[in-house]
């Protein structure tokens, strides 16, 4: 029976240099030829997904960690952060001198100083060249006072002077805060979503639309925001480069993203 295959992007489909292994390309082609459907399930907003990946044998998108869902280019679900709730987060970020960015479906939003800091960090920490950095931040709109906006799906923050536990406490109960999906997550950077809006929430919206069940799904991931989708899926696959907490949430642990992890897991699960 055909399955819905949900893939995280960073650290799963592509490595942290933004490169998709040839074996992964082959695996996606083979799976779709056998009737399975491929869904990108990512913390990135839609505008942060490069065209070559969005159009690469992809049937649907779950973006902004579940806030935006589409299937065959049709919008299925979209859940933006309310203006009052957004203002609460921004007030806290600025009070604590935390660099933050806002993720929207068609563009990103940042203060001018915040964008410069984020670009510098991605160049230095992830050794990204300017082209890769522009894919992430190229559609950024400047807004030095973004309080009250109604088009924000999700937030990110970096290099916080306070740890994630403090951020979680300050923003509860309206928001969930998880560590950023970096190759080496740390306590100073995270992702902020409305409480209950998760990758598994987006997956369920797509299942409802298609009339399918959880047991029809397989999810592949490596980062902190992938834990709930691995637990939700009929089968959860953690990459070999995933953290131990993510691996414990999975039914299967495969190889590292750069060692044919996706290909080997999909072959083992019988998708081709």
N, C-alpha and C positions, 0 to 999 in steps of 0.2 A: 504494500500500500504506500502511496506517495506520502512523503513527510514534508513538514515545514522545517527548514534548516535556518536557524538564527545565528548570525555571526557578529560578534564584537569586531571592531576594526583594529584599533591600535594594540599591538602585542598578540593579535590573533590572526587576522587576515594579512595584515602588513606588520613588518617589524618596526622598531622605533626609529628607523631611518626612513620610514615611509615606503618601503619596498615590499611588494607581494612576491613570495617565492613562486617559481614556475610550477612547482608541484601543486601548489594551492590553486593556481589558475586551472590546471589540468583536472583537479578534483572537482571544482565547481562546474566545469563544462560537462564532465562525465555524469555528475549527479543530476543535472538538469536534463541531460539527454535521456536519463532513466525515469524522468517524470517528477523528480523532487523539486521543490521550490526554495529559492535562496532569498533570505531576508537579511538585510543589514540591521543590526540591533546595537546601537552605539550611543555613547554620551555626546558625540558631536551633534551639532545642529545640522539641518539639511544643507545649509550653505557651506559648511565646512567639509563636506564630502566631495572629493575631486570628481570631475565628470567621468574620467576613465573608470573609476570604481563604481559610481552610481549606475553606469550603463553596462557594467560588466556582468552579464548573466544574472542580473538582480531583479527579483520579482516585486520586492517591497522594501519599505524602510520603517524602522522604529528609531526615531532620532530624539536627541535631547533627553536620553535616558527614560523614554516612554511618553514624553509630552506630545510628540508628533508622530502620527502613524499614517502611512499611505500604502496602497497596494495597486500595482499596475498603473501608477501615476494618479490614482484617485485618492483624495483625502478621506481617511477613515475616522480619524480622531485627532483633536488638537486641544491641548489644555495649557493655557497661558497663566502665568502668575498674575494675581490681581494687583492693581495699583497700590492699594494700602499695604498689602503684604510686602510688595517690592520695596516700598519706602522704609519699612521696618528693617529689612536686610541692609539696605544701603546706609541707613543711619548707623547701624552697628559696624559695618565695614569701615566707614570713615572715622567713627569714634575710635576704633582700634588700629587705624592706619594700615588697613589690609588692602592690598592691590586686588581689584576685582574686575571681572568682565561679565557682560550680559549676552546670552545666546538667544537669538531670535531665528525664526525659520529662514528668512531671506537675507539676513545680515547679522553681524555682531555689533554690539554697542560697547563703547569704553570711553573713559576720560582720556585726554591726550597723554597725560603722564602715565596712566595705567597701561595704555597700549605700548608705549615705549618700553616699559619695564617688562611686560609679558613677552614682547618680541626678543628682547635681549636675553631673557631667561631661556627661551626655546632654542635660540642660536647656541648659547653656551652650554646649557645642561644636556640638550639632546643632539648637539652637533649638527643642527639643521642648517641647510643653506637657505639663501633668501627665497628661492622658489618654494621650498617646503613651508617656510614660515608664512609666505603669502597665501598658501592654500588654507592655512588655519585662520589667519587674521586679515586676509585681503579684503573681505567685504565688511570691514568695520566702519561704523558710523560714529563720529565723535559726539558725545553729549556729556558735558561736565556737570550736569545736574539731572541725572536720568530718573529721579524719583517720579512716581506717578505714571510711568509708562504702562501700557496694556498689551505690549507685543513680545514680552519676554517669556521664553519657555523654561530657562534654566540659567543658573549662575555658576561661575567658577571663581576661585580665588587662589592666590599664590603668596608664598613667603610671608605667611602670617606670623606676627610676634607671639600669638597665643596658639596653643595646641588645639587639635580637632575637638577634644572633649568640651573645651570652653565654648567653641563656636556652636557645637550641637546644643549645649545647654541654653545659650543665649537665644537661639532661633527656634527652639522647641515651643509649642508642639506643631506650629504651622509648617515647619520645614524639616526635611531630612538632609543630613550632611554626611558625605562619604569621602574617603581619601581619593585623591586624583589617581587616574589609571596610568601612572608612570611606570617605567621599567623598574624603578626602585621607589615605591611610594614613601612619603614621609609625612610627618605630623603638621607640616606648615602649608600644605596645599590641598584643596578639596573641591568638591562639586556640591551645589546646593539645588535641591529640587523641592517642589511642594510635597508635603507629607502624603505618602500613598501613591505618588506618581513615580513609578519605577519601570525598569525594563520589562518586568513580568506584567505590569499593568498594560503596557503597550502590546505585549504579546497576546494578552487576553482579548484586547479590543480587536486585534486582527483575527483571532480564532472565532470570536463572535460573528464577525463579518463574513467569514468563510464557512461557518457552520462546522468547524472542526474542533477536536478535543485536545487536551494537554498531552495525551499519550501519542498524539500525531506530531509532536515537536521534538527537535533535538537542538540544543544550544551549545555554542562554543565560546569560551571566554577566558580571560586571564586576570582581570583587574578587580578591585574592590566593588565596583558597581555592577559586576557580573554575577555576584554571589546569588542574588535572588533569582536571576533568570536561570541559572544552572539548577537551582533547587526546584523551580517551577516546571521546567521542561520535563517531558517524558524521559529524556536522557540528557544529562548535563556533562559536557566534556571540558575539562580544564587543560589548558596548554601547559607544557612542561616548564615554561617560564613564569607560570602563575605563582602567587604567594601561597603559603601553606593553608591559610583560611579558605582561599578560593578552591584549592584542591580538595579540601575536606567536604566542600559543598557539592562536589561533582560525583557522578557515577563512574566516570572514566577519566584517567589522566593520560594524556598523550605526550608526544615529544615537544621540544622547544619550537617556537614559530620558525626559526631558521634551520630546523632539522626535520622538515617535512611533517610537522605536527598535525596540521589539518588533513593532509593527504592520508597519512597513516591511520588516523582515527576514522575517517570516512570509509576507507577500504575495510578496516576492521568491522565497522558497523554495517557493511554490505550495501553501501550506496552505489557501488560500481564494481 
